[in-house]
């Protein structure tokens, strides 16, 4: 399963881990994903999705998450 949010499209980024001696090695910054039931009003049913916590906050504000 891909590490991508189904709603926002957020995916893993890349960058450096920097040691105390300023040596750099590549690393991944994975998004904070959770599996959640989301209400889809157009289909009038619950759907299980893998979404980021940022998307969860937005859906919770609209009242589509349980």
N, C-alpha and C positions, 0 to 999 in steps of 0.2 A: 504494500500500500504506500502510495506517495506521501511524503511529508509536505502536504499542501492543504491550505484551508479551502473548503468547498465554497465558501461565500466570498471571502475577500481575495483569495488567490495568493495569499502570503506563502512563501516557500523559503527554504533554507538559503541563507546568505553565507558569505565566506569572509575571512579576515585572518589576522595574525594573532597567535598567542605570543606575548612578549615576555621573556624571562627577565630576571633582575640584571643579568649581564647584557640586556638588550638584544638577545638572539631571537629571531623571529621564525616561527613555524606555522604553517597553514592550519586552520581549524574551521569548523562549520558552526554557524549560529542557527540552530533549528527553531522553528516557530513553536509556540506553546499551544499544542493541539490537544483537544479533548473530544471524546465521543459523546454526542448529546442528541436527545429527541427534539425535533423542531416541528412546529405546526406550520403547514403550508396551506394558507387560506384559499389559494386557487384550486387546489386538489381536495381540500377539506379532509386532510388526513395528517397523521404524524409520520415523520421521516427521520431515520437515524442518520446523522451526519458527523463528519470529523471537521470541527471548526476551531478557529483560534479563539483565545479568550477575549480578544478585542471584538470579534464578531459576536461572541456570546453576550458581551455587555450591550451591544447595539440591539440584538434580538430581545434581550431581557427588557430593555427600555420600551420596545414595541409590544411586549407581552406575548411573544410567539414561542417561548421556551418553557418547558416544565421539567 
